[in-house]
Amino acid sequence: MKNVIPIFLFLVFISINNSGTAQTKQNNRPNILLIVADDLGYTDLGCYGGEIKTPNIDLLAKKGLQFTRFHTSPLCAPTRAMLLTGNDNHVAGMGSMFPVTGTPREGKPGYEHHLTDRIVTVAQLLKDGGYQTYIAGKWHLGYEDPYIPYSKGFEKSFVLLNGGANHFNNNQIIVGNPPQYRSDNQTVRFPEGRFSTDVYTEKIITFIKDGEKEKPFFACVTYTAPHWPLQVPADYIDKYKGKYDMGYDSLRTIRFNQQKKMGIIPSHATLPPRTSRIKPWAELSAEEKKIESRKMELYAAMVDNLDEHIGQLIKYLEESNQLDNTMIVFMSDNGAAAEDFYNAPRGFGPFLREHYDNSFENMGTPSSFVSYGPQWAQAGAAPFRLFKYYSTEGGIVTPLIVSGKHVERKPGLQNAFVSVMDLAPTFLELAGIKYPDSYNNKKVAPMLGESFLPFIKGKTKTIHDPNYVFGLEHDGQCLLVKGNWKITNISQPFDETAFALYNLEEDLGETNDLSKANPQKFKEMMEEWAIFKKKTGVILKEKGE
């Protein structure tokens, strides 16, 4: 019996020591901060060739990795579905963010308009794996209780369920679709008079501050800026006054040339022609130029203000000694927004003109509804063709910056192809969590995205295999990328025979359709499209629908 107690104490010591080591390893897992801007254009940031003051985001890029070939969907809801699931938007349930009633897609898998149980979100897996999970900002992935963030893995949330809202109050901006906010699982109202970017920043900081310091966090702040309506706080409203009197044609050229100078785009790139529906700046009257300049001033102020709040968030992490253990990811959800609902003769136009005042003196206030339209969006999308909604590069290539903890690759521009589906698997690998075959006793679809953590750590030179295929479809906007080759279809009304073929290495602006000149490559790409369509459950719009 003499040796029993010493042996017992030794085993207890070993047990405590091993437990402590495991706990320390658990606690040292990095925090993840995901920042999503809404409708931010490819050239808007200083680090992407823009003139808007964005020092905080620029510093993230300088210290981290700045991607030049990051692909999203052409609209916000499908991008968010892909972001949180690592899967195609159809598999996730967001095959279309528009109504499909009365179409062949009605009631079909892939067109549920909310996240489905075919997938499990990265937030659910991180939460189950010991992470604290928070979100503040825009959701746009379901309105009913089973589909809100609280039910999809976020233990603390303050979100706008809609796709857009007034930035200062609860006033309706879309007829028949009043703004809906949730604080966890409770219906709440937006704090009247506060600015959205300020509110969402404050909420996410509070969630982190009130959390358990010994546990890592996954925090998403999904801003609604600079999404229309273009509204800004009073101290920002004149910050860019007179800065855009040169006009949108000149701004587009300036940004394009600056991107070449910075090495973001190749020196041989050419600027695509102005979209035909855009009136040349030189043909505008003095009054028209005055109004147009004001639109861009307001947009720039929103982006500037967004950067300031991101700086506040980073400062909090630094002062609370959490920054050194945090990976920060910044992105935009799609290309620059060209919508101009206020001036539409039908649809939302009459409602907006009845309830909002866009007189020059009132532009940018809470009672105005300003959009900057395709003319400025094309400048925001330079060097690409078109903008948000379209499956051209202008609609789907956006800024992506990865900075902070575990970014061991040499900082700078990264030309490797990466898609929004690759983020969720990267976060899971960073956290040491595997994606399951089933969840809640139900089989779930495997992720289509791939982790690029080895690339971030500098262990690999590329992210995807050279033969990797990225496909996408939303509302008849179709694309498929394989290497430097791309097919896309933006026909309206939709016609599946209208695909075009482009070599993105030679033709970044997608101006030279090679489908006739290179029929073999076109055939190969169309065969890949057929495989993708079947694999993801795409049901295409019917011609003329």
Legacy VTK file of the C-alpha trace (Angstrom):
# vtk DataFile Version 3.0
C-alpha trace
ASCII
DATASET POLYDATA
POINTS 545 float
0.000 0.000 0.000
3.021 2.294 0.428
3.222 3.084 -3.311
-0.497 3.619 -3.902
-0.704 7.241 -2.767
2.434 8.452 -4.596
1.325 6.774 -7.822
-2.163 8.234 -7.443
-0.774 11.741 -6.909
1.518 11.328 -9.925
-1.442 10.372 -12.122
-3.442 13.316 -10.806
-0.523 15.622 -11.605
-0.230 14.256 -15.140
-3.978 14.617 -15.650
-3.992 18.221 -14.469
-0.929 19.046 -16.543
-2.374 17.521 -19.736
-5.707 19.231 -19.121
-3.965 22.544 -18.651
-1.966 22.088 -21.862
-5.118 21.269 -23.819
-6.900 24.248 -22.281
-3.993 26.544 -23.118
-3.997 25.297 -26.712
-7.761 25.900 -26.870
-7.387 29.403 -25.451
-4.539 30.310 -27.810
-6.545 29.633 -30.925
-6.772 32.880 -32.885
-9.749 35.182 -32.875
-11.336 35.805 -36.266
-12.732 39.213 -37.201
-14.660 39.312 -40.484
-15.510 42.776 -41.827
-17.898 43.009 -44.789
-18.583 46.258 -46.639
-21.803 46.499 -48.648
-21.546 47.410 -52.358
-17.990 48.746 -52.056
-16.379 49.074 -55.485
-13.078 47.486 -56.520
-11.238 50.817 -56.855
-12.745 52.696 -53.904
-10.022 52.062 -51.320
-6.674 53.836 -51.286
-4.863 50.496 -51.374
-6.821 49.570 -54.511
-6.070 52.789 -56.387
-8.791 55.069 -55.044
-8.536 58.645 -53.780
-10.927 58.218 -50.817
-9.136 58.425 -47.463
-9.043 54.876 -46.051
-5.890 54.789 -43.872
-7.049 52.037 -41.517
-8.006 49.590 -44.256
-4.881 50.539 -46.186
-2.753 49.674 -43.145
-4.383 46.237 -42.939
-3.404 45.722 -46.581
0.145 46.996 -46.025
0.703 44.576 -43.148
-1.202 41.677 -44.697
-2.251 40.095 -47.968
-4.168 42.103 -50.569
-5.917 39.924 -53.125
-6.574 41.118 -56.678
-8.629 38.117 -57.916
-11.199 37.617 -55.167
-14.543 36.468 -56.561
-17.950 36.884 -54.915
-21.432 36.594 -56.388
-22.849 39.624 -58.202
-25.366 40.328 -55.396
-25.309 40.465 -51.623
-27.552 37.617 -50.403
-25.958 34.819 -52.469
-22.506 36.090 -51.488
-23.429 35.969 -47.794
-24.812 32.448 -48.190
-21.566 31.317 -49.820
-19.472 33.165 -47.244
-21.069 31.510 -44.206
-21.349 28.009 -45.672
-18.319 27.545 -47.928
-20.747 26.295 -50.543
-22.571 27.303 -53.710
-25.493 29.671 -53.202
-27.964 27.078 -54.544
-26.765 24.392 -52.150
-27.083 26.944 -49.342
-30.651 27.873 -50.381
-30.074 31.265 -52.020
-30.278 30.341 -55.718
-32.162 33.598 -56.176
-32.664 36.526 -53.837
-35.582 37.611 -56.022
-39.103 36.092 -55.987
-39.432 32.883 -58.019
-43.198 32.501 -57.646
-44.761 31.260 -60.854
-41.437 30.114 -62.332
-39.968 26.589 -62.727
-37.818 27.343 -59.655
-40.722 27.812 -57.256
-40.616 25.264 -54.432
-37.455 23.623 -55.748
-34.325 22.877 -53.674
-31.880 25.753 -53.959
-34.548 28.458 -54.091
-35.769 28.548 -50.480
-34.659 32.198 -49.877
-32.997 31.215 -46.598
-30.158 29.050 -45.348
-31.195 25.400 -45.459
-30.346 22.290 -43.440
-28.424 20.950 -46.447
-25.518 22.921 -45.022
-24.146 23.917 -41.633
-22.765 27.404 -41.118
-19.216 28.178 -40.101
-20.665 30.003 -37.080
-22.444 26.850 -35.898
-19.274 24.787 -36.164
-17.082 27.397 -34.507
-19.588 27.813 -31.690
-19.732 24.043 -31.152
-15.942 24.024 -31.207
-15.579 26.486 -28.349
-15.625 29.854 -30.119
-17.779 32.786 -29.065
-19.748 33.871 -32.130
-21.039 37.384 -32.778
-22.584 39.306 -35.660
-23.673 42.924 -36.059
-25.011 44.381 -39.288
-26.801 43.064 -42.333
-28.093 39.464 -42.543
-30.349 39.088 -45.641
-30.501 35.290 -45.368
-33.979 34.702 -43.969
-36.670 36.475 -41.973
-38.282 33.701 -39.934
-36.943 32.563 -36.559
-35.332 29.290 -37.757
-33.238 31.229 -40.275
-31.992 34.247 -38.315
-28.408 34.467 -36.972
-29.465 33.362 -33.484
-30.610 30.053 -34.996
-27.597 29.695 -37.289
-24.760 29.716 -34.801
-24.401 33.304 -33.594
-24.798 33.475 -29.827
-24.924 37.288 -29.831
-26.385 39.297 -32.692
-27.838 42.639 -33.676
-28.878 42.490 -37.317
-30.930 43.983 -40.089
-32.724 41.081 -41.722
-33.452 43.052 -44.912
-31.122 43.804 -47.781
-31.055 47.532 -47.054
-32.462 50.239 -44.795
-32.370 53.899 -43.895
-29.038 54.509 -42.159
-30.544 56.694 -39.412
-34.019 55.413 -38.566
-36.733 52.813 -39.066
-38.348 54.526 -42.058
-39.229 52.251 -44.928
-37.090 52.418 -48.081
-38.709 49.613 -50.077
-42.470 49.507 -50.564
-44.041 46.500 -48.850
-40.806 45.572 -47.067
-40.365 47.487 -43.770
-37.000 47.126 -42.017
-36.751 44.238 -39.555
-34.138 44.135 -36.810
-33.293 41.348 -34.385
-31.282 41.444 -31.185
-30.532 37.753 -30.652
-34.036 36.240 -30.988
-35.944 39.404 -30.076
-37.576 41.845 -32.515
-36.202 45.346 -31.913
-36.099 48.741 -33.572
-33.088 50.591 -34.871
-31.959 53.324 -32.449
-33.473 56.454 -34.018
-31.018 59.165 -34.981
-27.902 56.993 -34.770
-25.858 56.218 -37.891
-25.748 52.574 -38.986
-21.961 52.281 -39.183
-21.626 53.724 -35.690
-24.289 51.384 -34.280
-22.861 48.194 -35.772
-19.323 49.062 -34.653
-20.518 49.767 -31.123
-22.503 46.514 -31.009
-19.646 44.278 -32.139
-17.217 45.933 -29.703
-19.729 45.445 -26.869
-20.182 41.760 -27.754
-16.422 41.205 -27.676
-15.967 43.279 -24.512
-18.684 41.373 -22.651
-17.397 37.973 -23.759
-15.183 35.496 -21.960
-11.573 36.567 -22.409
-10.311 32.995 -22.056
-12.241 31.857 -25.142
-11.542 32.845 -28.771
-14.175 34.706 -30.776
-15.532 34.730 -34.323
-16.934 38.217 -34.865
-18.677 39.375 -38.043
-19.456 43.027 -38.621
-21.455 43.237 -41.828
-21.872 46.942 -42.448
-24.645 48.408 -44.579
-22.316 51.167 -45.790
-21.790 52.307 -48.466
-25.043 50.694 -49.723
-27.735 53.128 -50.862
-29.330 55.364 -49.714
-26.240 57.552 -49.574
-26.624 59.176 -46.155
-23.886 60.434 -43.843
-23.530 62.140 -40.451
-23.541 65.942 -40.503
-19.813 66.219 -39.752
-19.014 64.162 -42.857
-21.545 65.537 -45.313
-19.233 68.175 -46.831
-15.906 66.408 -46.297
-15.435 65.724 -50.016
-17.086 68.863 -51.343
-15.690 69.787 -54.757
-13.484 66.681 -54.969
-15.396 65.119 -57.860
-16.026 68.076 -60.111
-13.773 66.391 -62.682
-16.625 63.940 -63.363
-17.079 60.196 -63.535
-15.297 59.688 -66.857
-12.115 61.306 -65.548
-12.349 59.538 -62.187
-12.592 56.178 -63.923
-9.464 56.875 -65.971
-7.535 58.204 -62.959
-8.316 55.119 -60.888
-7.534 52.783 -63.779
-4.116 54.375 -64.304
-3.387 54.329 -60.584
-4.135 50.606 -60.407
-1.637 50.021 -63.210
0.951 52.102 -61.380
0.407 50.100 -58.172
0.610 46.748 -59.992
-2.965 45.764 -59.130
-3.724 45.240 -62.814
-1.258 44.360 -65.610
0.384 47.114 -67.622
-1.198 45.830 -70.840
-4.775 46.132 -69.485
-7.117 48.367 -71.445
-10.088 50.322 -70.119
-13.406 48.908 -71.392
-15.655 51.315 -73.298
-18.139 53.409 -71.342
-21.444 51.574 -70.942
-23.812 52.828 -73.645
-26.554 53.915 -71.246
-24.176 56.309 -69.463
-24.203 59.864 -70.779
-20.694 61.282 -71.319
-19.761 63.750 -68.589
-18.974 66.449 -71.168
-22.584 66.330 -72.396
-24.114 67.080 -68.977
-25.470 70.510 -68.166
-23.912 72.549 -65.353
-26.844 71.666 -63.079
-26.541 67.963 -63.885
-22.812 68.038 -63.139
-23.493 69.734 -59.813
-25.930 66.991 -58.758
-23.728 64.181 -60.034
-20.668 65.505 -58.204
-22.692 65.683 -54.998
-23.643 62.005 -55.293
-20.013 60.923 -55.392
-19.090 63.306 -52.562
-21.646 61.568 -50.344
-20.498 58.111 -51.377
-16.862 58.958 -50.630
-17.870 60.334 -47.228
-19.630 57.047 -46.390
-16.518 55.047 -47.297
-14.290 57.421 -45.317
-16.601 57.130 -42.301
-16.594 53.333 -42.626
-12.803 53.330 -42.512
-12.803 55.491 -39.381
-15.065 53.021 -37.574
-12.964 50.066 -38.658
-10.055 51.956 -37.113
-12.008 52.277 -33.865
-12.650 48.541 -33.832
-8.984 47.727 -34.428
-7.961 50.235 -31.737
-10.253 48.504 -29.228
-8.684 45.131 -30.007
-5.230 46.635 -29.574
-6.043 48.350 -26.278
-7.656 45.175 -24.927
-4.570 43.120 -25.894
-6.515 40.985 -28.371
-5.216 42.321 -31.671
-2.046 40.215 -31.685
-4.144 37.041 -31.587
-6.718 38.079 -34.201
-6.911 37.332 -37.905
-8.738 40.161 -39.665
-10.495 39.633 -42.993
-11.938 42.594 -44.898
-14.058 42.226 -48.041
-16.901 43.664 -50.086
-19.930 41.535 -50.920
-20.170 42.407 -54.631
-19.207 45.033 -57.170
-20.151 48.702 -57.161
-23.918 49.355 -57.099
-25.510 50.931 -60.166
-29.168 50.946 -59.028
-31.076 54.243 -59.076
-34.516 53.396 -57.691
-35.475 56.963 -56.774
-35.583 58.057 -60.413
-37.258 54.894 -61.701
-40.602 55.691 -63.378
-42.148 52.522 -61.962
-41.393 49.987 -59.232
-39.945 51.612 -56.128
-39.613 55.046 -57.742
-43.070 56.515 -56.981
-42.914 55.349 -53.336
-39.456 56.836 -52.802
-40.316 60.154 -54.437
-43.380 60.403 -52.211
-41.522 59.743 -48.957
-38.020 61.140 -49.574
-36.698 64.534 -50.648
-33.723 64.558 -53.021
-33.489 68.305 -53.484
-29.838 69.361 -53.743
-29.719 70.957 -50.291
-31.201 67.826 -48.694
-28.994 65.215 -50.383
-27.232 62.953 -47.911
-29.593 63.589 -44.994
-31.832 60.939 -43.371
-34.810 62.203 -45.373
-33.089 61.782 -48.755
-32.672 58.666 -50.891
-29.635 59.121 -53.121
-27.890 56.480 -55.239
-24.881 57.276 -57.386
-26.008 55.207 -60.371
-24.166 53.327 -63.134
-22.086 56.354 -64.088
-20.120 56.377 -60.826
-20.407 52.612 -60.339
-18.476 52.122 -63.567
-15.678 54.238 -62.108
-15.803 52.092 -58.962
-15.555 48.940 -61.083
-12.622 50.030 -63.251
-10.826 48.201 -64.862
-13.720 45.817 -65.367
-16.875 45.701 -67.434
-20.188 46.566 -65.761
-20.921 46.335 -62.022
-23.170 44.806 -59.344
-25.807 42.296 -60.516
-23.819 41.256 -63.621
-21.603 38.169 -63.819
-18.867 40.157 -65.559
-15.732 40.856 -63.500
-17.134 44.256 -62.537
-19.932 42.573 -60.612
-17.967 39.819 -58.900
-14.342 40.880 -58.271
-14.004 42.856 -55.050
-11.385 43.814 -52.464
-10.175 41.121 -50.066
-7.576 41.778 -47.377
-6.316 39.197 -44.875
-4.182 40.570 -42.066
-3.004 39.840 -38.534
-2.429 36.594 -36.675
-1.172 33.630 -38.725
-0.531 35.721 -41.858
3.040 34.528 -42.328
3.326 35.038 -46.067
5.239 38.140 -47.168
2.780 41.078 -47.234
1.695 42.523 -50.550
-0.447 41.993 -53.619
-1.638 38.442 -54.283
-2.814 37.451 -57.759
-3.945 33.933 -56.813
-7.547 33.060 -57.618
-9.733 32.861 -54.502
-13.494 32.865 -54.021
-15.863 33.762 -51.210
-16.521 30.030 -50.689
-12.903 29.588 -49.603
-13.245 31.711 -46.462
-15.362 29.365 -44.309
-13.039 26.350 -44.764
-10.078 28.631 -44.028
-11.652 29.772 -40.761
-12.379 26.172 -39.766
-8.832 25.022 -40.453
-7.480 28.006 -38.528
-9.637 26.965 -35.561
-8.711 23.287 -35.879
-12.298 22.245 -36.593
-13.355 19.740 -39.233
-16.465 20.074 -41.363
-18.798 17.140 -40.554
-20.543 14.653 -42.810
-23.742 15.190 -40.825
-25.127 17.766 -38.423
-28.034 17.330 -35.999
-28.437 13.784 -37.302
-28.836 14.979 -40.898
-26.343 14.534 -43.728
-24.950 17.860 -44.946
-23.400 18.728 -48.296
-19.601 18.910 -48.317
-18.051 22.336 -48.736
-17.137 23.317 -52.283
-14.667 25.935 -51.107
-11.091 25.109 -50.131
-9.037 26.400 -47.228
-6.254 28.751 -48.244
-4.622 28.798 -44.809
-1.482 27.082 -46.211
-1.208 29.951 -48.713
-1.683 32.535 -45.944
1.055 30.854 -43.946
3.379 30.941 -46.956
3.543 27.171 -47.313
2.069 27.023 -50.842
2.466 29.216 -53.917
-1.104 28.809 -55.150
-4.536 28.366 -53.590
-6.231 26.162 -56.168
-5.119 23.527 -58.633
-4.634 24.918 -62.182
-7.679 22.935 -63.300
-9.896 24.235 -60.496
-13.345 25.292 -61.706
-15.383 28.077 -60.141
-18.964 28.371 -61.316
-21.802 30.688 -60.366
-25.389 31.393 -61.323
-27.894 33.867 -59.958
-31.073 35.058 -61.656
-29.738 33.990 -65.044
-26.378 35.691 -64.563
-23.923 32.852 -65.218
-20.180 32.377 -65.186
-17.526 29.722 -65.011
-13.796 30.320 -64.508
-11.051 27.775 -65.141
-7.523 29.104 -64.998
-7.424 32.319 -67.022
-10.451 31.333 -69.078
-13.980 32.452 -68.357
-17.393 31.970 -69.897
-20.202 34.268 -68.893
-23.797 34.890 -69.859
-25.489 38.205 -69.107
-28.230 37.989 -71.737
-31.532 39.728 -71.025
-33.962 38.140 -71.655
-31.984 35.071 -70.669
-30.785 32.766 -73.436
-28.495 29.875 -72.510
-26.962 29.869 -75.980
-25.601 33.385 -75.357
-22.446 32.450 -73.406
-19.267 34.315 -74.344
-15.642 33.205 -73.856
-12.867 35.442 -72.540
-9.191 35.090 -71.735
-8.870 37.159 -68.545
-5.074 37.229 -68.678
-5.244 39.114 -71.978
-8.652 40.749 -71.687
-9.477 41.811 -68.125
-12.308 44.018 -69.366
-14.079 41.173 -71.220
-14.308 43.022 -74.510
-13.195 40.300 -76.946
-15.480 37.229 -77.156
-13.344 34.265 -78.270
-16.105 31.660 -78.497
-15.943 31.615 -82.306
-12.160 32.018 -82.565
-11.452 29.215 -80.084
-14.326 26.724 -80.420
-12.444 23.879 -78.685
-11.863 25.873 -75.508
-15.440 27.132 -75.618
-16.721 23.567 -75.910
-14.554 22.473 -72.970
-15.857 25.328 -70.819
-19.474 24.645 -71.725
-19.002 21.004 -70.751
-17.708 22.182 -67.373
-20.760 24.435 -67.116
-23.094 21.475 -67.644
-21.322 19.570 -64.849
-21.525 22.550 -62.498
-25.197 23.156 -63.252
-26.120 19.560 -62.422
-23.897 19.412 -59.346
-25.366 22.505 -57.700
-29.007 22.178 -58.753
-29.186 25.253 -60.967
-32.569 25.762 -62.630
-32.118 28.401 -65.287
-34.541 31.131 -66.171
-36.664 30.345 -69.182
-36.150 32.501 -72.245
-38.158 35.675 -71.924
-39.053 35.044 -68.270
LINES 1 546
545 0 1 2 3 4 5 6 7 8 9 10 11 12 13 14 15 16 17 18 19 20 21 22 23 24 25 26 27 28 29 30 31 32 33 34 35 36 37 38 39 40 41 42 43 44 45 46 47 48 49 50 51 52 53 54 55 56 57 58 59 60 61 62 63 64 65 66 67 68 69 70 71 72 73 74 75 76 77 78 79 80 81 82 83 84 85 86 87 88 89 90 91 92 93 94 95 96 97 98 99 100 101 102 103 104 105 106 107 108 109 110 111 112 113 114 115 116 117 118 119 120 121 122 123 124 125 126 127 128 129 130 131 132 133 134 135 136 137 138 139 140 141 142 143 144 145 146 147 148 149 150 151 152 153 154 155 156 157 158 159 160 161 162 163 164 165 166 167 168 169 170 171 172 173 174 175 176 177 178 179 180 181 182 183 184 185 186 187 188 189 190 191 192 193 194 195 196 197 198 199 200 201 202 203 204 205 206 207 208 209 210 211 212 213 214 215 216 217 218 219 220 221 222 223 224 225 226 227 228 229 230 231 232 233 234 235 236 237 238 239 240 241 242 243 244 245 246 247 248 249 250 251 252 253 254 255 256 257 258 259 260 261 262 263 264 265 266 267 268 269 270 271 272 273 274 275 276 277 278 279 280 281 282 283 284 285 286 287 288 289 290 291 292 293 294 295 296 297 298 299 300 301 302 303 304 305 306 307 308 309 310 311 312 313 314 315 316 317 318 319 320 321 322 323 324 325 326 327 328 329 330 331 332 333 334 335 336 337 338 339 340 341 342 343 344 345 346 347 348 349 350 351 352 353 354 355 356 357 358 359 360 361 362 363 364 365 366 367 368 369 370 371 372 373 374 375 376 377 378 379 380 381 382 383 384 385 386 387 388 389 390 391 392 393 394 395 396 397 398 399 400 401 402 403 404 405 406 407 408 409 410 411 412 413 414 415 416 417 418 419 420 421 422 423 424 425 426 427 428 429 430 431 432 433 434 435 436 437 438 439 440 441 442 443 444 445 446 447 448 449 450 451 452 453 454 455 456 457 458 459 460 461 462 463 464 465 466 467 468 469 470 471 472 473 474 475 476 477 478 479 480 481 482 483 484 485 486 487 488 489 490 491 492 493 494 495 496 497 498 499 500 501 502 503 504 505 506 507 508 509 510 511 512 513 514 515 516 517 518 519 520 521 522 523 524 525 526 527 528 529 530 531 532 533 534 535 536 537 538 539 540 541 542 543 544
